[in-house]
């Protein structure tokens, strides 16, 4: 897990669309998707339910997103 992956899931939660989140993060959609998939694999959970449009966080994904927001705020404070 790295800070970039947390930024990606936060962007995906904000935009609820892979393409728009990728544009916001200034990466390609496949890059964003791959990094989020790697994070989900590492954690052993699905963060987003991709069967809905727009995509939505799963219950455990919501908890991960809430914690990611805290971590990213702390990173910003350190910077």
Buried (B, 14 or more C-beta within 10 A) or exposed (E): EEEEBBBBBBBBBEBBBBEBBBBBBEBEBEEBBEBBEEBBEEBEBEBBEEEEEEBBBBEEBEEBBEEBBEEBEEEEEEE
